[in-house]
């Protein structure tokens, strides 16, 4: 689930996990009704009608469990869609079992240390984090980061997202030294891979600013917020929600 706030990437968590598995249909008679509900869910979500989107995606999933076998790409996509919709609405207790199911499907089909499983685990960790299950979230993010560190050619955006996710959990769990080191690593990675014009840099600097603010290091926080704001205004525009968020953080800083 792409998001202006990389802390929510699953973002989430930020993305629906589609498993590349062969389609196995138990019954085709309900396929049109399933497709109709999926299409409606997508339209409702696009227009900000989250409750209606959840209803249609839930209706589709009931049909999908009857129509498709567990290895079908459409079942996995439906589960991921509903998890994303619940996450976006802040219903994390409903999102958790669905995100866990996607991880189980990916681990079973591709292996527990596959790229697909790690993406799903990162999403599950994001749900845990929002639920306040910080120990479980940290374990998920640590596992994901370890995989990326051992995998040549890993997607830099995914690595940066995981570094931010893990750093935020460390911040929440009162381990500021570890959080700072992770945020700084993400900043270095952004600078070397994307340059300073990428939104990931602005997001990471804002997160680092939050840490310095909470550590009562206002001068360092202000410097990060100012840089993050300038980058966000250029990359995302002055009216983007994230840009507004950083601007407000800077104004509130004493």
PAZAPA-4460 file (N, C-alpha, C; in steps of 0.05 Angstrom, whole numbers, plus 32768, in hexadecimal, padded with zeros to 4 digits):
% residues 254
    n_x    n_y    n_z   ca_x   ca_y   ca_z    c_x    c_y    c_z   seq   type   mol
   8011   7FE8   8000   8000   8000   8000   8011   8019   8000     1      X     A
   8014   8025   7FE9   8025   803D   7FE8   8019   8052   7FFA     2      X     A
   802A   8061   8008   8021   8075   801B   8035   808C   801D     3      X     A
   802B   80A4   8024   803D   80BA   8028   804D   80B6   8041     4      X     A
   8044   80A5   8053   8052   80A0   806C   805E   8084   806A     5      X     A
   8078   8083   8067   8085   8069   8063   8082   8057   807B     6      X     A
   807C   8063   8092   8078   8052   80AA   8061   803F   80A6     7      X     A
   804E   8046   8095   8037   8035   8091   8039   8022   8079     8      X     A
   8050   8023   806D   8053   8013   8055   804E   7FF5   805B     9      X     A
   8042   7FEC   804C   803D   7FD2   804F   803D   7FC9   8036    10      X     A
   8045   7FF8   8045   803C   8000   8040   8035   7FF1   8032    11      X     A
   8027   7FE2   804F   8016   7FDD   8057   8010   7FE3   8044    12      X     A
   8008   7FD9   804A   8004   7FD2   8055   800A   7FE1   804A    13      X     A
   8024   7FE7   8027   801D   7FF4   801E   8015   7FE9   8006    14      X     A
   8014   7FCC   8006   800D   7FC2   7FEB   7FFF   7FA8   7FED    15      X     A
   7FED   7FA4   7FDA   7FDE   7F8B   7FD9   7FF2   7F76   7FCF    16      X     A
   7FF4   7F5F   7FDD   8006   7F4A   7FD5   7FF7   7F37   7FC2    17      X     A
   8001   7F36   7FA9   7FF5   7F24   7F95   8009   7F0D   7F91    18      X     A
   7FFF   7EF5   7F97   8010   7EDE   7F95   800F   7ED2   7F79    19      X     A
   8025   7ECC   7F6E   8026   7EC1   7F53   8023   7EA3   7F54    20      X     A
   800A   7E9B   7F58   8004   7E7E   7F5A   7FF0   7E77   7F44    21      X     A
   7FF0   7E5D   7F3D   7FDD   7E54   7F28   7FC1   7E55   7F32    22      X     A
   7FAE   7E5E   7F21   7F92   7E60   7F29   7F85   7E45   7F29    23      X     A
   7F77   7E3F   7F3F   7F68   7E26   7F42   7F4C   7E2D   7F4B    24      X     A
   7F39   7E2A   7F39   7F1D   7E32   7F3F   7F0D   7E1A   7F47    25      X     A
   7EFF   7E1C   7F5E   7EED   7E07   7F67   7ED2   7E09   7F58    26      X     A
   7EC9   7E22   7F54   7EAF   7E26   7F47   7EB0   7E41   7F39    27      X     A
   7EA6   7E42   7F21   7EA6   7E5A   7F11   7E8C   7E6A   7F12    28      X     A
   7E77   7E5E   7F1E   7E5D   7E6B   7F1C   7E5C   7E86   7F2B    29      X     A
   7E6D   7E89   7F40   7E6D   7EA1   7F50   7E82   7EB5   7F48    30      X     A
   7E91   7EAE   7F33   7EA7   7EC0   7F2A   7E9D   7EDC   7F23    31      X     A
   7E87   7EDF   7F13   7E7E   7EFB   7F0D   7E77   7F0B   7F25    32      X     A
   7E6A   7EFF   7F39   7E62   7F0D   7F51   7E7B   7F15   7F61    33      X     A
   7E8F   7F03   7F62   7EA8   7F0A   7F70   7EB6   7F21   7F62    34      X     A
   7EB8   7F20   7F47   7EC6   7F36   7F39   7EB7   7F50   7F3D    35      X     A
   7E9D   7F4F   7F3D   7E8D   7F68   7F41   7E93   7F74   7F5C    36      X     A
   7E94   7F64   7F71   7E99   7F6F   7F8B   7EB6   7F7A   7F8D    37      X     A
   7EC9   7F6C   7F81   7EE4   7F76   7F81   7EE6   7F91   7F72    38      X     A
   7ED8   7F93   7F5C   7ED8   7FAD   7F4D   7ECC   7FC3   7F5D    39      X     A
   7EB6   7FBD   7F6A   7EA8   7FD1   7F7B   7EBA   7FDA   7F92    40      X     A
   7EC8   7FC7   7F9E   7EDA   7FCD   7FB4   7EF0   7FE0   7FAB    41      X     A
   7EFB   7FDB   7F93   7F10   7FED   7F89   7F05   8009   7F84    42      X     A
   7EED   800B   7F79   7EE1   8025   7F73   7EDB   8034   7F8D    43      X     A
   7ECF   8027   7FA0   7EC9   8034   7FB9   7EE3   803D   7FC7    44      X     A
   7EF7   802D   7FC6   7F11   8034   7FD3   7F1D   804D   7FC6    45      X     A
   7F1C   804D   7FAB   7F27   8064   7F9C   7F19   807E   7FA3    46      X     A
   7EFF   807D   7FA9   7EF0   8095   7FAF   7EED   809A   7FCD    47      X     A
   7EFD   808C   7FDD   7EFE   8092   7FF9   7EE6   8087   8009    48      X     A
   7ED8   8074   7FFE   7EC1   8068   800C   7ECA   804D   8018    49      X     A
   7EDA   8050   802D   7EE7   8039   8039   7ED4   8024   8043    50      X     A
   7EBE   802C   8050   7EAB   8019   805C   7E9F   8008   8046    51      X     A
   7E96   8014   8030   7E8A   8006   801A   7E9F   7FF3   800D    52      X     A
   7EB8   7FFD   800B   7ECD   7FED   7FFF   7ED1   7FD3   8010    53      X     A
   7ED2   7FD6   802A   7ED6   7FBF   803C   7EBF   7FAB   8039    54      X     A
   7EA7   7FB6   8037   7E8F   7FA4   8034   7E91   7F94   801A    55      X     A
   7E98   7FA1   8005   7E9A   7F93   7FEB   7EB1   7F7F   7FEA    56      X     A
   7EC8   7F87   7FF5   7EDF   7F75   7FF6   7EDA   7F5D   8008    57      X     A
   7ECB   7F61   801E   7EC4   7F4B   802F   7EB1   7F38   8022    58      X     A
   7E9E   7F44   8013   7E8B   7F33   8004   7E9A   7F22   7FEF    59      X     A
   7EAD   7F2F   7FE2   7EBD   7F22   7FCE   7ECD   7F0B   7FDA    60      X     A
   7ED8   7F10   7FF2   7EE9   7EFB   7FFF   7ED9   7EE2   8006    61      X     A
   7EC0   7EE6   800F   7EAF   7ECF   8015   7EAB   7EBE   7FFC    62      X     A
   7EA7   7ECC   7FE6   7EA4   7EBD   7FCD   7EBE   7EB0   7FC4    63      X     A
   7ED4   7EBF   7FC8   7EEE   7EB5   7FBF   7EF6   7E9B   7FCE    64      X     A
   7EEF   7E9A   7FE7   7EF6   7E82   7FF6   7EE6   7E69   7FED    65      X     A
   7ED0   7E6E   7FE0   7EC0   7E58   7FD4   7ECA   7E51   7FB8    66      X     A
   7ED1   7E66   7FA9   7ED8   7E62   7F8D   7EF4   7E58   7F89    67      X     A
   7F07   7E64   7F97   7F23   7E5F   7F91   7F30   7E4D   7FA6    68      X     A
   7F44   7E3E   7F9D   7F54   7E2E   7FAF   7F6A   7E41   7FBB    69      X     A
   7F78   7E38   7FCF   7F8A   7E49   7FDE   7FA1   7E53   7FCD    70      X     A
   7FA8   7E45   7FB7   7FBE   7E4E   7FA7   7FB7   7E61   7F91    71      X     A
   7F9E   7E6B   7F91   7F95   7E7D   7F7B   7F9D   7E9A   7F80    72      X     A
   7FA8   7EA6   7F6C   7FB1   7EC2   7F6E   7F9A   7ED5   7F76    73      X     A
   7F82   7ECF   7F6E   7F6B   7EE1   7F73   7F63   7EDF   7F91    74      X     A
   7F65   7EC8   7F9D   7F5F   7EC6   7FB9   7F73   7ED7   7FCA    75      X     A
   7F8D   7ED3   7FC3   7FA2   7EE2   7FD1   7F9E   7F00   7FCE    76      X     A
   7F97   7F09   7FB5   7F93   7F25   7FB0   7F7B   7F30   7FC0    77      X     A
   7F66   7F20   7FC2   7F4F   7F28   7FD1   7F55   7F2C   7FEF    78      X     A
   7F64   7F18   7FFA   7F6C   7F1A   8016   7F7D   7F33   801B    79      X     A
   7F90   7F38   8009   7FA1   7F4F   800B   7F92   7F69   8009    80      X     A
   7F7E   7F6A   7FF7   7F6E   7F82   7FF4   7F5F   7F89   800D    81      X     A
   7F52   7F75   8019   7F42   7F7A   8031   7F54   7F82   8048    82      X     A
   7F6C   7F76   804A   7F7F   7F7E   805F   7F86   7F9B   805C    83      X     A
   7F8C   7FA3   8043   7F93   7FBF   803E   7F7D   7FD2   8045    84      X     A
   7F64   7FCB   803D   7F4E   7FDD   8043   7F49   7FE0   8061    85      X     A
   7F4B   7FCA   8070   7F49   7FCC   808D   7F5F   7FDD   8099    86      X     A
   7F77   7FDA   808F   7F8E   7FE9   8098   7F8A   8007   8093    87      X     A
   7F81   800D   807B   7F7C   8029   8074   7F67   8036   8086    88      X     A
   7F54   8026   808F   7F3E   8030   80A0   7F46   8031   80BE    89      X     A
   7F5E   8026   80C4   7F66   8025   80E0   7F5B   800E   80EF    90      X     A
   7F50   7FFA   80E2   7F45   7FE3   80EF   7F5B   7FCD   80EF    91      X     A
   7F6F   7FD1   8100   7F86   7FBF   80FF   7F81   7FA3   8109    92      X     A
   7F6E   7FA1   811C   7F68   7F86   8126   7F5B   7F75   8110    93      X     A
   7F4D   7F81   80FE   7F41   7F73   80E7   7F56   7F6D   80D2    94      X     A
   7F69   7F80   80CF   7F7E   7F7D   80BA   7F92   7F67   80C2    95      X     A
   7F97   7F63   80DC   7FAC   7F51   80E4   7FA9   7F35   80DA    96      X     A
   7F93   7F27   80DE   7F91   7F0B   80D5   7F93   7F09   80B7    97      X     A
   7F89   7F1D   80A9   7F8B   7F1C   808B   7FA8   7F20   8082    98      X     A
   7FB6   7F33   808F   7FD2   7F37   8088   7FE2   7F1E   808F    99      X     A
   7FDB   7F11   80A5   7FE8   7EF8   80AC   7FE3   7EE2   8099   100      X     A
   7FCB   7EE1   808E   7FC4   7ECD   807A   7FD4   7ED1   8061   101      X     A
   7FD8   7EEA   8058   7FE8   7EEF   8040   8005   7EE6   8045   102      X     A
   800F   7EEC   805C   802B   7EE3   8062   802D   7EC4   8061   103      X     A
   8019   7EB7   806C   8019   7E99   806C   8018   7E8E   8050   104      X     A
   8007   7E9A   803F   8005   7E92   8023   8020   7E96   8015   105      X     A
   802C   7EAD   8019   8046   7EB2   800C   805C   7EA0   8016   106      X     A
   805D   7E9B   8030   8071   7E8A   803B   806E   7E6D   8031   107      X     A
   8055   7E64   802F   8050   7E49   8026   8057   7E45   8008   108      X     A
   8050   7E5A   7FF9   8054   7E57   7FDC   8070   7E5D   7FD2   109      X     A
   807D   7E70   7FDF   8097   7E79   7FD6   80AE   7E73   7FE9   110      X     A
   80A8   7E6C   8001   80BC   7E68   8016   80BC   7E7E   802A   111      X     A
   80C3   7E78   8043   80C1   7E8B   8058   80D4   7EA3   8056   112      X     A
   80E9   7E9F   8046   80FD   7EB5   8043   80FC   7EC0   8026   113      X     A
   80E6   7EBD   8018   80E3   7EC8   7FFD   80DD   7EE5   7FFE   114      X     A
   80E1   7EF3   7FE8   80DA   7F0F   7FE6   80BC   7F14   7FEB   115      X     A
   80AC   7F02   7FE1   808F   7F05   7FE4   8087   7F03   8002   116      X     A
   8093   7EEF   800F   808D   7EEB   802C   8097   7F03   803C   117      X     A
   80AE   7F0E   8035   80B9   7F24   8044   80A8   7F3E   8041   118      X     A
   809E   7F42   8029   808C   7F59   8025   8073   7F55   8036   119      X     A
   8068   7F3D   8036   8050   7F38   8046   8056   7F3B   8064   120      X     A
   806E   7F32   806C   8076   7F34   8089   8079   7F51   8091   121      X     A
   8084   7F61   807F   8087   7F7E   8085   806B   7F8B   8088   122      X     A
   8058   7F83   8077   803D   7F8D   807A   8031   7F84   8094   123      X     A
   8035   7F6B   809C   802A   7F61   80B5   8037   7F70   80CD   124      X     A
   8051   7F76   80CA   805E   7F86   80DF   8052   7FA1   80E2   125      X     A
   804A   7FAD   80CC   803E   7FC8   80CD   8023   7FC7   80DC   126      X     A
   8014   7FB1   80D8   7FFB   7FAE   80E6   8000   7FAB   8104   127      X     A
   8014   7F9A   810B   801B   7F96   8127   8023   7FB1   8134   128      X     A
   8032   7FC1   8125   803B   7FDB   8130   8023   7FED   8136   129      X     A
   8010   7FEE   8124   7FF9   7FFF   8129   7FE8   7FF4   8140   130      X     A
   7FE9   7FDA   8145   7FDA   7FCF   815B   7FE8   7FD2   8176   131      X     A
   8001   7FDC   8175   8010   7FDE   818D   801F   7FC5   8195   132      X     A
   801F   7FB1   8184   802D   7F98   8189   804A   7F9B   817F   133      X     A
   8059   7FAB   818F   8073   7FB4   8185   8088   7F9E   8184   134      X     A
   8087   7F8C   8197   809A   7F76   8196   8097   7F65   817D   135      X     A
   807E   7F5F   8176   8078   7F4F   815E   807F   7F5F   8145   136      X     A
   807A   7F79   8145   8081   7F8A   812E   809F   7F8B   812A   137      X     A
   80AE   7F8E   8140   80CB   7F90   813E   80D6   7F76   8133   138      X     A
   80CC   7F60   813C   80D5   7F46   8132   80D0   7F43   8114   139      X     A
   80B9   7F4C   810B   80B2   7F4B   80EE   80C5   7F5C   80DE   140      X     A
   80CA   7F75   80E7   80DB   7F87   80D9   80F8   7F7E   80D9   141      X     A
   8101   7F74   80F0   811C   7F6A   80F2   8121   7F53   80DE   142      X     A
   810D   7F41   80DC   810F   7F2A   80C9   8110   7F34   80AC   143      X     A
   80FF   7F48   80A6   80FE   7F53   808B   8118   7F61   8084   144      X     A
   8122   7F71   8097   813B   7F80   8091   8153   7F6C   808E   145      X     A
   8153   7F57   809E   8169   7F43   809C   8168   7F37   8080   146      X     A
   8150   7F31   8076   814D   7F26   805B   8159   7F39   8046   147      X     A
   8151   7F53   8048   815A   7F66   8034   8178   7F69   8036   148      X     A
   8184   7F69   804E   81A1   7F6C   8051   81B0   7F55   8043   149      X     A
   81A3   7F3E   8042   81B0   7F27   8036   81AA   7F22   8019   150      X     A
   8199   7F34   800E   818F   7F30   7FF2   8199   7F45   7FE0   151      X     A
   81AC   7F3E   7FCE   81B6   7F52   7FBA   819F   7F5B   7FA8   152      X     A
   819E   7F74   7FA2   818A   7F7F   7F90   816F   7F83   7F9C   153      X     A
   816D   7F83   7FB7   8154   7F88   7FC4   814A   7FA4   7FBD   154      X     A
   8130   7FA7   7FBA   8124   7FC1   7FB3   812A   7FD6   7FC9   155      X     A
   8138   7FEC   7FC1   8140   7FFF   7FD5   8129   800C   7FE3   156      X     A
   8113   8010   7FD5   80FB   801C   7FE2   80F1   800A   7FF9   157      X     A
   80F2   7FEF   7FF4   80EA   7FDD   8009   80FC   7FDD   8021   158      X     A
   8116   7FDF   801B   812A   7FE0   8031   8126   7FF9   8042   159      X     A
   8123   8010   8034   811F   8029   8043   8105   8028   8053   160      X     A
   80F0   801D   8048   80D7   801A   8057   80DB   8009   8070   161      X     A
   80E9   7FF3   806D   80ED   7FE1   8084   80FF   7FEF   8099   162      X     A
   8113   7FFD   8090   8124   800C   80A3   8114   8020   80B3   163      X     A
   8102   802E   80A6   80F1   8041   80B3   80DE   8034   80C6   164      X     A
   80D2   801E   80BD   80BF   800F   80CE   80CD   8005   80E8   165      X     A
   80E4   7FF9   80E4   80F3   7FEF   80FB   80FC   8005   810E   166      X     A
   8106   801B   8102   810F   8032   8112   80F8   803D   8123   167      X     A
   80E0   803F   8117   80C9   8049   8125   80C2   8038   813D   168      X     A
   80C4   801D   8139   80BE   800B   814F   80D3   800E   8165   169      X     A
   80EC   8011   815E   8101   8015   8171   80FD   802F   8181   170      X     A
   80F4   8043   8173   80ED   805D   817F   80D7   8058   8194   171      X     A
   80C2   804A   818C   80AC   8045   819E   80B4   8034   81B6   172      X     A
   80C7   8022   81B1   80CF   8010   81C7   80E7   801B   81D7   173      X     A
   80EB   8035   81D5   80FF   8044   81E5   811B   803A   81E0   174      X     A
   8121   8036   81C7   813D   8030   81BF   8146   8045   81AB   175      X     A
   814A   805E   81B4   814F   8074   81A1   816A   8071   8192   176      X     A
   817E   8065   819E   8197   8062   8190   8194   8050   8178   177      X     A
   8186   803A   817B   8182   8028   8164   8170   8036   814F   178      X     A
   815C   8044   8158   814A   8052   8146   8159   8066   8135   179      X     A
   816A   8076   8143   817A   808A   8135   818C   807E   8120   180      X     A
   8199   8068   8127   81AC   805A   8115   819D   8050   80FC   181      X     A
   8185   8045   8100   8175   803B   80EA   816B   8051   80D8   182      X     A
   8162   8067   80E4   8159   807E   80D4   8170   8089   80C3   183      X     A
   8188   808C   80D0   819F   8097   80C2   81A7   8084   80AB   184      X     A
   81A5   806A   80AF   81AB   8057   809A   8198   805B   8082   185      X     A
   817E   805F   8089   816A   8064   8074   8170   807E   8065   186      X     A
   8179   8093   8073   8180   80AC   8066   8197   80A8   8053   187      X     A
   81AC   809A   805C   81C3   8095   804B   81BB   8085   8032   188      X     A
   81A9   8071   8036   81A0   8060   8020   8190   8070   800C   189      X     A
   817F   8082   8016   816F   8093   8004   8181   80A6   7FF4   190      X     A
   8194   80B2   8002   81A6   80C4   7FF4   81B7   80B7   7FDF   191      X     A
   81C0   809F   7FE4   81D0   8090   7FD1   81C1   8084   7FBA   192      X     A
   81A7   807E   7FBF   8198   8070   7FAA   8184   8081   7F9C   193      X     A
   8178   8094   7FAA   8163   80A5   7F9E   816B   80C2   7F99   194      X     A
   817E   80CC   7FA9   8183   80E8   7FAA   8170   80F5   7FBE   195      X     A
   8174   810F   7FC2   8164   811D   7FD7   8149   8125   7FCD   196      X     A
   8142   8121   7FB3   8128   8129   7FA9   8113   8114   7FAC   197      X     A
   8119   80FD   7FB7   8106   80E7   7FB9   80F6   80EB   7FD3   198      X     A
   80DB   80E6   7FD2   80CB   80E8   7FEA   80D5   80D7   8002   199      X     A
   80E1   80C0   7FFC   80EB   80AF   8011   80FF   80BE   8023   200      X     A
   810E   80D0   8018   8121   80DF   8028   8113   80F2   803A   201      X     A
   80FE   80FF   8030   80EF   8112   8041   80E1   8103   8058   202      X     A
   80D6   80EC   8051   80C8   80DC   8066   80DB   80D3   807C   203      X     A
   80F2   80C9   8073   8106   80BF   8087   8110   80D6   8098   204      X     A
   8116   80ED   808C   811F   8104   809C   810A   810E   80B0   205      X     A
   80F1   810D   80A7   80DC   8114   80B9   80DA   8101   80D1   206      X     A
   80DC   80E7   80CB   80DC   80D3   80E1   80F4   80D8   80F4   207      X     A
   810B   80DE   80E9   8122   80E4   80FA   811D   80FD   810A   208      X     A
   8110   8111   80FE   8109   8129   810D   80F6   8123   8125   209      X     A
   80E4   8110   8120   80D2   8108   8136   80E2   80FC   814D   210      X     A
   80F6   80EC   8147   8106   80E0   815B   8115   80F5   816B   211      X     A
   8122   8108   815D   8131   811D   816A   811F   812F   817B   212      X     A
   8107   8134   8172   80F3   8143   8181   80ED   8135   819C   213      X     A
   80E8   811B   819A   80E2   810D   81B3   80F9   8109   81C5   214      X     A
   8112   810C   81BA   812A   810A   81CB   8132   8126   81D5   215      X     A
   8121   813A   81D0   8126   8156   81D9   8140   8160   81CD   216      X     A
   8143   815B   81B3   8159   8166   81A3   814D   8177   818D   217      X     A
   8142   818E   8195   8132   819F   8182   8141   81AA   816A   218      X     A
   815A   81B1   816E   816A   81BC   8158   816D   81A7   8142   219      X     A
   8173   818E   814A   8176   8179   8136   815C   8172   8129   220      X     A
   8146   8172   8139   812C   816C   812F   8124   8182   811A   221      X     A
   8129   819B   8121   8121   81B1   810F   812F   81AF   80F5   222      X     A
   8149   81A8   80F5   8159   81A6   80DD   814D   8190   80CB   223      X     A
   8146   8179   80D7   813A   8163   80C6   811F   816B   80BB   224      X     A
   810F   8177   80CC   80F4   817F   80C3   80F6   8193   80AC   225      X     A
   8108   81A7   80AE   810B   81BB   8099   8113   81AE   807F   226      X     A
   8127   819C   8080   812F   818F   8067   8119   817D   805C   227      X     A
   810C   816F   806E   80F6   815D   8065   80DF   816E   8058   228      X     A
   80D9   8185   8064   80C4   8196   8059   80CB   81A0   803D   229      X     A
   80E4   81A9   803A   80EC   81B3   8020   80EB   819D   800B   230      X     A
   80F4   8185   8012   80F4   816F   7FFF   80D7   8166   7FF9   231      X     A
   80C6   8166   800D   80AA   815E   8009   809B   8172   7FF8   232      X     A
   80A0   818B   7FFC   8092   81A0   7FEC   809A   819D   7FCF   233      X     A
   80B4   8196   7FCA   80BD   8193   7FAE   80B4   8179   7FA2   234      X     A
   80B4   8163   7FB1   80AE   8149   7FA5   8090   8143   7FA5   235      X     A
   8082   814D   7FB9   8065   8146   7FBC   8052   815D   7FB9   236      X     A
   805D   8175   7FBD   804C   818D   7FBB   8044   8197   7FD7   237      X     A
   803F   81B1   7FD9   803A   81BD   7FF3   8020   81B4   8001   238      X     A
   800D   81AA   7FF1   7FF3   81A2   7FFC   7FF1   8185   8002   239      X     A
   8006   8176   7FFD   8005   8159   8002   8002   8154   8020   240      X     A
   7FF3   813F   8028   7FF0   8139   8045   800A   8136   8054   241      X     A
   801D   8129   8048   8037   8126   8056   8045   8141   8059   242      X     A
   8044   8151   8045   8051   816C   8046   8044   817C   805D   243      X     A
   802A   817B   805E   801C   8189   8073   8023   817E   808F   244      X     A
   8026   8164   8091   802E   8157   80AA   8049   8161   80B3   245      X     A
   805D   8163   80A1   8077   816C   80A9   8077   8189   80B0   246      X     A
   8067   8199   80A1   8065   81B6   80A7   805A   81BA   80C4   247      X     A
   8046   81AA   80CB   803A   81AC   80E6   804E   81A3   80FB   248      X     A
   805E   818F   80F5   8072   8185   8109   8086   819B   810E   249      X     A
   808E   81A9   80F9   80A2   81BE   80FC   8096   81D6   810C   250      X     A
   807D   81DD   8107   8070   81F3   8115   806E   81ED   8133   251      X     A
   8068   81D4   8139   8064   81CC   8156   807D   81C9   8165   252      X     A
   8094   81C8   8157   80AD   81C4   8165   80B4   81DC   8175   253      X     A
   80BA   81D9   818E   80C1   81EF   81A0   80DD   81F8   819C   254      X     A
***
